[in-house]
Amino acid sequence: MTTIEKTQQYVLQTYGRFSLTVARGEGTKVWDQDGRESVSYTHLTLPTIYSV
């Protein structure tokens, strides 16, 4: 079962979610399975990921 399938089955779908699975991270940068780079940072108490 993929991470997205597990999230859909076990996590309450209260908020919309990005279809992003982080493959690796380095500092504040993360990469998805397709090699797209994004910037990850925390705003207040919620982790947020923005694509660059």
PDB file of N, CA, C and O in Angstrom:
ATOM      1  N   MET A   1       0.858  -1.177   0.000  1.00  0.00           N
ATOM      2  CA  MET A   1       0.000   0.000   0.000  1.00  0.00           C
ATOM      3  C   MET A   1       0.901   1.237   0.000  1.00  0.00           C
ATOM      4  O   MET A   1       1.850   1.315   0.781  1.00  0.00           O
ATOM      5  N   THR A   2       0.605   2.205  -0.877  1.00  0.00           N
ATOM      6  CA  THR A   2       1.421   3.412  -0.969  1.00  0.00           C
ATOM      7  C   THR A   2       1.085   4.368   0.171  1.00  0.00           C
ATOM      8  O   THR A   2       0.074   4.213   0.856  1.00  0.00           O
ATOM      9  N   THR A   3       1.950   5.357   0.359  1.00  0.00           N
ATOM     10  CA  THR A   3       1.726   6.365   1.392  1.00  0.00           C
ATOM     11  C   THR A   3       0.414   7.104   1.155  1.00  0.00           C
ATOM     12  O   THR A   3      -0.330   7.363   2.100  1.00  0.00           O
ATOM     13  N   ILE A   4       0.127   7.443  -0.095  1.00  0.00           N
ATOM     14  CA  ILE A   4      -1.115   8.160  -0.413  1.00  0.00           C
ATOM     15  C   ILE A   4      -2.325   7.288  -0.095  1.00  0.00           C
ATOM     16  O   ILE A   4      -3.311   7.781   0.454  1.00  0.00           O
ATOM     17  N   GLU A   5      -2.266   6.016  -0.429  1.00  0.00           N
ATOM     18  CA  GLU A   5      -3.380   5.103  -0.115  1.00  0.00           C
ATOM     19  C   GLU A   5      -3.570   4.972   1.391  1.00  0.00           C
ATOM     20  O   GLU A   5      -4.704   4.953   1.870  1.00  0.00           O
ATOM     21  N   LYS A   6      -2.471   4.883   2.145  1.00  0.00           N
ATOM     22  CA  LYS A   6      -2.571   4.803   3.604  1.00  0.00           C
ATOM     23  C   LYS A   6      -3.186   6.078   4.181  1.00  0.00           C
ATOM     24  O   LYS A   6      -4.013   6.020   5.090  1.00  0.00           O
ATOM     25  N   THR A   7      -2.772   7.236   3.639  1.00  0.00           N
ATOM     26  CA  THR A   7      -3.312   8.513   4.111  1.00  0.00           C
ATOM     27  C   THR A   7      -4.808   8.573   3.858  1.00  0.00           C
ATOM     28  O   THR A   7      -5.566   8.984   4.737  1.00  0.00           O
ATOM     29  N   GLN A   8      -5.245   8.169   2.671  1.00  0.00           N
ATOM     30  CA  GLN A   8      -6.667   8.196   2.342  1.00  0.00           C
ATOM     31  C   GLN A   8      -7.473   7.250   3.232  1.00  0.00           C
ATOM     32  O   GLN A   8      -8.627   7.533   3.555  1.00  0.00           O
ATOM     33  N   GLN A   9      -6.872   6.138   3.623  1.00  0.00           N
ATOM     34  CA  GLN A   9      -7.592   5.164   4.435  1.00  0.00           C
ATOM     35  C   GLN A   9      -7.589   5.502   5.924  1.00  0.00           C
ATOM     36  O   GLN A   9      -8.600   5.300   6.596  1.00  0.00           O
ATOM     37  N   TYR A  10      -6.468   6.016   6.460  1.00  0.00           N
ATOM     38  CA  TYR A  10      -6.328   6.142   7.899  1.00  0.00           C
ATOM     39  C   TYR A  10      -6.355   7.570   8.451  1.00  0.00           C
ATOM     40  O   TYR A  10      -6.519   7.749   9.658  1.00  0.00           O
ATOM     41  N   VAL A  11      -6.199   8.589   7.603  1.00  0.00           N
ATOM     42  CA  VAL A  11      -6.156   9.965   8.082  1.00  0.00           C
ATOM     43  C   VAL A  11      -7.480  10.644   7.759  1.00  0.00           C
ATOM     44  O   VAL A  11      -7.973  10.558   6.635  1.00  0.00           O
ATOM     45  N   LEU A  12      -8.042  11.308   8.735  1.00  0.00           N
ATOM     46  CA  LEU A  12      -9.292  12.032   8.548  1.00  0.00           C
ATOM     47  C   LEU A  12      -9.116  13.078   7.450  1.00  0.00           C
ATOM     48  O   LEU A  12      -8.197  13.893   7.518  1.00  0.00           O
ATOM     49  N   GLN A  13      -9.971  13.065   6.456  1.00  0.00           N
ATOM     50  CA  GLN A  13      -9.851  13.941   5.290  1.00  0.00           C
ATOM     51  C   GLN A  13     -10.519  15.294   5.534  1.00  0.00           C
ATOM     52  O   GLN A  13     -11.394  15.711   4.776  1.00  0.00           O
ATOM     53  N   THR A  14     -10.095  15.969   6.599  1.00  0.00           N
ATOM     54  CA  THR A  14     -10.660  17.257   6.978  1.00  0.00           C
ATOM     55  C   THR A  14     -10.210  18.366   6.044  1.00  0.00           C
ATOM     56  O   THR A  14     -11.000  19.241   5.692  1.00  0.00           O
ATOM     57  N   TYR A  15      -8.961  18.336   5.644  1.00  0.00           N
ATOM     58  CA  TYR A  15      -8.377  19.380   4.803  1.00  0.00           C
ATOM     59  C   TYR A  15      -7.944  18.787   3.475  1.00  0.00           C
ATOM     60  O   TYR A  15      -7.662  17.593   3.382  1.00  0.00           O
ATOM     61  N   GLY A  16      -7.891  19.630   2.439  1.00  0.00           N
ATOM     62  CA  GLY A  16      -7.356  19.199   1.157  1.00  0.00           C
ATOM     63  C   GLY A  16      -5.872  18.906   1.300  1.00  0.00           C
ATOM     64  O   GLY A  16      -5.178  19.559   2.081  1.00  0.00           O
ATOM     65  N   ARG A  17      -5.393  17.948   0.565  1.00  0.00           N
ATOM     66  CA  ARG A  17      -3.990  17.568   0.661  1.00  0.00           C
ATOM     67  C   ARG A  17      -3.334  17.620  -0.714  1.00  0.00           C
ATOM     68  O   ARG A  17      -3.986  17.395  -1.734  1.00  0.00           O
ATOM     69  N   PHE A  18      -2.030  17.920  -0.729  1.00  0.00           N
ATOM     70  CA  PHE A  18      -1.254  17.844  -1.954  1.00  0.00           C
ATOM     71  C   PHE A  18      -0.934  16.387  -2.220  1.00  0.00           C
ATOM     72  O   PHE A  18      -0.696  15.622  -1.286  1.00  0.00           O
ATOM     73  N   SER A  19      -0.926  16.003  -3.462  1.00  0.00           N
ATOM     74  CA  SER A  19      -0.512  14.628  -3.781  1.00  0.00           C
ATOM     75  C   SER A  19       1.013  14.623  -3.924  1.00  0.00           C
ATOM     76  O   SER A  19       1.548  14.474  -5.023  1.00  0.00           O
ATOM     77  N   LEU A  20       1.688  14.786  -2.803  1.00  0.00           N
ATOM     78  CA  LEU A  20       3.139  14.856  -2.771  1.00  0.00           C
ATOM     79  C   LEU A  20       3.670  13.794  -1.827  1.00  0.00           C
ATOM     80  O   LEU A  20       3.276  13.729  -0.663  1.00  0.00           O
ATOM     81  N   THR A  21       4.552  12.976  -2.327  1.00  0.00           N
ATOM     82  CA  THR A  21       5.247  12.008  -1.496  1.00  0.00           C
ATOM     83  C   THR A  21       6.715  12.391  -1.507  1.00  0.00           C
ATOM     84  O   THR A  21       7.359  12.361  -2.556  1.00  0.00           O
ATOM     85  N   VAL A  22       7.242  12.746  -0.363  1.00  0.00           N
ATOM     86  CA  VAL A  22       8.631  13.195  -0.274  1.00  0.00           C
ATOM     87  C   VAL A  22       9.547  11.984  -0.397  1.00  0.00           C
ATOM     88  O   VAL A  22       9.442  11.026   0.368  1.00  0.00           O
ATOM     89  N   ALA A  23      10.445  12.048  -1.373  1.00  0.00           N
ATOM     90  CA  ALA A  23      11.395  10.959  -1.600  1.00  0.00           C
ATOM     91  C   ALA A  23      12.684  11.178  -0.813  1.00  0.00           C
ATOM     92  O   ALA A  23      13.288  10.226  -0.317  1.00  0.00           O
ATOM     93  N   ARG A  24      13.107  12.461  -0.701  1.00  0.00           N
ATOM     94  CA  ARG A  24      14.306  12.766   0.073  1.00  0.00           C
ATOM     95  C   ARG A  24      14.276  14.226   0.483  1.00  0.00           C
ATOM     96  O   ARG A  24      13.533  15.026  -0.085  1.00  0.00           O
ATOM     97  N   GLY A  25      15.080  14.564   1.463  1.00  0.00           N
ATOM     98  CA  GLY A  25      15.147  15.933   1.933  1.00  0.00           C
ATOM     99  C   GLY A  25      16.561  16.308   2.308  1.00  0.00           C
ATOM    100  O   GLY A  25      17.374  15.457   2.669  1.00  0.00           O
ATOM    101  N   GLU A  26      16.847  17.614   2.217  1.00  0.00           N
ATOM    102  CA  GLU A  26      18.166  18.131   2.555  1.00  0.00           C
ATOM    103  C   GLU A  26      17.971  19.557   3.062  1.00  0.00           C
ATOM    104  O   GLU A  26      17.689  20.463   2.277  1.00  0.00           O
ATOM    105  N   GLY A  27      18.120  19.760   4.373  1.00  0.00           N
ATOM    106  CA  GLY A  27      17.868  21.082   4.945  1.00  0.00           C
ATOM    107  C   GLY A  27      16.401  21.426   4.790  1.00  0.00           C
ATOM    108  O   GLY A  27      15.537  20.672   5.238  1.00  0.00           O
ATOM    109  N   THR A  28      16.107  22.565   4.157  1.00  0.00           N
ATOM    110  CA  THR A  28      14.706  22.958   3.951  1.00  0.00           C
ATOM    111  C   THR A  28      14.177  22.520   2.597  1.00  0.00           C
ATOM    112  O   THR A  28      13.020  22.792   2.276  1.00  0.00           O
ATOM    113  N   LYS A  29      14.989  21.854   1.803  1.00  0.00           N
ATOM    114  CA  LYS A  29      14.558  21.401   0.478  1.00  0.00           C
ATOM    115  C   LYS A  29      14.122  19.950   0.540  1.00  0.00           C
ATOM    116  O   LYS A  29      14.719  19.130   1.238  1.00  0.00           O
ATOM    117  N   VAL A  30      13.059  19.647  -0.211  1.00  0.00           N
ATOM    118  CA  VAL A  30      12.583  18.271  -0.339  1.00  0.00           C
ATOM    119  C   VAL A  30      12.357  17.989  -1.817  1.00  0.00           C
ATOM    120  O   VAL A  30      12.101  18.901  -2.603  1.00  0.00           O
ATOM    121  N   TRP A  31      12.456  16.709  -2.189  1.00  0.00           N
ATOM    122  CA  TRP A  31      12.230  16.282  -3.559  1.00  0.00           C
ATOM    123  C   TRP A  31      11.178  15.193  -3.558  1.00  0.00           C
ATOM    124  O   TRP A  31      11.159  14.333  -2.678  1.00  0.00           O
ATOM    125  N   ASP A  32      10.286  15.236  -4.571  1.00  0.00           N
ATOM    126  CA  ASP A  32       9.274  14.193  -4.680  1.00  0.00           C
ATOM    127  C   ASP A  32       9.822  13.042  -5.517  1.00  0.00           C
ATOM    128  O   ASP A  32      10.982  13.064  -5.931  1.00  0.00           O
ATOM    129  N   GLN A  33       8.990  12.046  -5.763  1.00  0.00           N
ATOM    130  CA  GLN A  33       9.428  10.862  -6.488  1.00  0.00           C
ATOM    131  C   GLN A  33       9.762  11.153  -7.941  1.00  0.00           C
ATOM    132  O   GLN A  33      10.477  10.379  -8.577  1.00  0.00           O
ATOM    133  N   ASP A  34       9.247  12.273  -8.482  1.00  0.00           N
ATOM    134  CA  ASP A  34       9.524  12.651  -9.865  1.00  0.00           C
ATOM    135  C   ASP A  34      10.705  13.600  -9.980  1.00  0.00           C
ATOM    136  O   ASP A  34      11.010  14.067 -11.078  1.00  0.00           O
ATOM    137  N   GLY A  35      11.384  13.900  -8.859  1.00  0.00           N
ATOM    138  CA  GLY A  35      12.552  14.754  -8.866  1.00  0.00           C
ATOM    139  C   GLY A  35      12.257  16.240  -8.759  1.00  0.00           C
ATOM    140  O   GLY A  35      13.174  17.054  -8.868  1.00  0.00           O
ATOM    141  N   ARG A  36      10.981  16.622  -8.545  1.00  0.00           N
ATOM    142  CA  ARG A  36      10.636  18.039  -8.398  1.00  0.00           C
ATOM    143  C   ARG A  36      11.052  18.536  -7.025  1.00  0.00           C
ATOM    144  O   ARG A  36      10.778  17.900  -6.007  1.00  0.00           O
ATOM    145  N   GLU A  37      11.719  19.686  -7.012  1.00  0.00           N
ATOM    146  CA  GLU A  37      12.232  20.271  -5.770  1.00  0.00           C
ATOM    147  C   GLU A  37      11.200  21.209  -5.162  1.00  0.00           C
ATOM    148  O   GLU A  37      10.540  21.962  -5.879  1.00  0.00           O
ATOM    149  N   SER A  38      11.063  21.166  -3.845  1.00  0.00           N
ATOM    150  CA  SER A  38      10.165  22.046  -3.114  1.00  0.00           C
ATOM    151  C   SER A  38      10.884  22.570  -1.884  1.00  0.00           C
ATOM    152  O   SER A  38      11.916  22.031  -1.486  1.00  0.00           O
ATOM    153  N   VAL A  39      10.339  23.623  -1.280  1.00  0.00           N
ATOM    154  CA  VAL A  39      10.888  24.187  -0.057  1.00  0.00           C
ATOM    155  C   VAL A  39       9.918  23.870   1.076  1.00  0.00           C
ATOM    156  O   VAL A  39       8.719  24.127   0.964  1.00  0.00           O
ATOM    157  N   SER A  40      10.433  23.318   2.151  1.00  0.00           N
ATOM    158  CA  SER A  40       9.624  22.962   3.299  1.00  0.00           C
ATOM    159  C   SER A  40       9.965  23.894   4.456  1.00  0.00           C
ATOM    160  O   SER A  40      11.139  24.086   4.772  1.00  0.00           O
ATOM    161  N   TYR A  41       8.964  24.463   5.079  1.00  0.00           N
ATOM    162  CA  TYR A  41       9.190  25.280   6.266  1.00  0.00           C
ATOM    163  C   TYR A  41       7.962  25.223   7.157  1.00  0.00           C
ATOM    164  O   TYR A  41       6.907  24.750   6.734  1.00  0.00           O
ATOM    165  N   THR A  42       8.090  25.693   8.366  1.00  0.00           N
ATOM    166  CA  THR A  42       6.999  25.650   9.330  1.00  0.00           C
ATOM    167  C   THR A  42       6.413  27.037   9.503  1.00  0.00           C
ATOM    168  O   THR A  42       7.139  28.002   9.740  1.00  0.00           O
ATOM    169  N   HIS A  43       5.101  27.133   9.383  1.00  0.00           N
ATOM    170  CA  HIS A  43       4.369  28.375   9.607  1.00  0.00           C
ATOM    171  C   HIS A  43       3.482  28.140  10.822  1.00  0.00           C
ATOM    172  O   HIS A  43       2.604  27.278  10.812  1.00  0.00           O
ATOM    173  N   LEU A  44       3.721  28.903  11.844  1.00  0.00           N
ATOM    174  CA  LEU A  44       3.043  28.691  13.131  1.00  0.00           C
ATOM    175  C   LEU A  44       3.354  27.280  13.602  1.00  0.00           C
ATOM    176  O   LEU A  44       4.515  26.961  13.859  1.00  0.00           O
ATOM    177  N   THR A  45       2.353  26.438  13.719  1.00  0.00           N
ATOM    178  CA  THR A  45       2.609  25.060  14.174  1.00  0.00           C
ATOM    179  C   THR A  45       2.330  24.031  13.077  1.00  0.00           C
ATOM    180  O   THR A  45       2.362  22.829  13.338  1.00  0.00           O
ATOM    181  N   LEU A  46       2.058  24.490  11.857  1.00  0.00           N
ATOM    182  CA  LEU A  46       1.706  23.564  10.791  1.00  0.00           C
ATOM    183  C   LEU A  46       2.845  23.437   9.779  1.00  0.00           C
ATOM    184  O   LEU A  46       3.298  24.446   9.238  1.00  0.00           O
ATOM    185  N   PRO A  47       3.311  22.225   9.519  1.00  0.00           N
ATOM    186  CA  PRO A  47       4.343  22.074   8.494  1.00  0.00           C
ATOM    187  C   PRO A  47       3.751  22.374   7.112  1.00  0.00           C
ATOM    188  O   PRO A  47       2.636  21.951   6.808  1.00  0.00           O
ATOM    189  N   THR A  48       4.488  23.093   6.291  1.00  0.00           N
ATOM    190  CA  THR A  48       4.015  23.510   4.973  1.00  0.00           C
ATOM    191  C   THR A  48       5.083  23.221   3.935  1.00  0.00           C
ATOM    192  O   THR A  48       6.272  23.390   4.205  1.00  0.00           O
ATOM    193  N   ILE A  49       4.678  22.791   2.763  1.00  0.00           N
ATOM    194  CA  ILE A  49       5.616  22.542   1.675  1.00  0.00           C
ATOM    195  C   ILE A  49       5.151  23.321   0.460  1.00  0.00           C
ATOM    196  O   ILE A  49       4.000  23.201   0.041  1.00  0.00           O
ATOM    197  N   TYR A  50       6.057  24.131  -0.116  1.00  0.00           N
ATOM    198  CA  TYR A  50       5.769  24.898  -1.315  1.00  0.00           C
ATOM    199  C   TYR A  50       6.706  24.486  -2.422  1.00  0.00           C
ATOM    200  O   TYR A  50       7.913  24.366  -2.211  1.00  0.00           O
ATOM    201  N   SER A  51       6.158  24.267  -3.603  1.00  0.00           N
ATOM    202  CA  SER A  51       6.989  23.958  -4.764  1.00  0.00           C
ATOM    203  C   SER A  51       7.642  25.214  -5.284  1.00  0.00           C
ATOM    204  O   SER A  51       7.043  26.289  -5.254  1.00  0.00           O
ATOM    205  N   VAL A  52       8.871  25.089  -5.763  1.00  0.00           N
ATOM    206  CA  VAL A  52       9.594  26.240  -6.327  1.00  0.00           C
ATOM    207  C   VAL A  52       9.809  26.019  -7.805  1.00  0.00           C
ATOM    208  O   VAL A  52      10.398  26.866  -8.476  1.00  0.00           O
TER     209      VAL A  52
END
